[in-house]
Structures are given as structure tokens and as C-alpha cells.
Amino acid sequence: MYNKIWGRIPAKDLERAKTIFQWILCSLSLLSLDAIQVAIAVSSTTGALKHAGIKRKIPYDVSGDLLGLFGPLVKIDAFVDVSHPSSSV
């Protein structure tokens, strides 16, 4: 099942998907959608971090983005979590 889900992630999104999934798995507490939005924006900003530059890179629909990448591997409400117990640490 996991291989099938990971296999449908486009090659251009694979590194981003791995990074985000690691954040979700390794976080000491559940991550909010806001926290993931900021993390995505900061991680995709290079050079000097400028508030305006980060703000432009925050995904508009992070929930849809995560569901598009991970499908049933994640559950999303106010927080993002792994949906299947065998994939949590």
C-alpha cells in the first residue's frame, strides 16, 4: 500500500514529499496546518529570509497539497497526523 502511494507522487515532488513526511513523523507534537505552511515557505526560500519572500511562498491550500501528495497516509483537521498506526514512530 505504501509503495503504491509513494509511487504515484511525481518525481518533481518526491524530495518535497519526503521532507514534509519526515516533519510529520518526527515532530514531538502534532503539527498544525499553519506550522506546516510556514515550514514549507521557509524551506523553499533561499538566501536572506525576507518576510515578503516567505509570505509569497506559503502554499494557499496546504491541506489540499498534503492530500494530493500523501492521500490516505495522512489525516488532516486542525493538525496533521499519520493516518495509519504502522507508519508512526
Secondary structure by P-SEA (a helix, b strand, c coil): caaaaaaaccccaaaaaaaaaaaaaaccccccaaaaaaaaaaaaccccccaaaaaaaccccaaaaaaaacccccccccccccccccccc
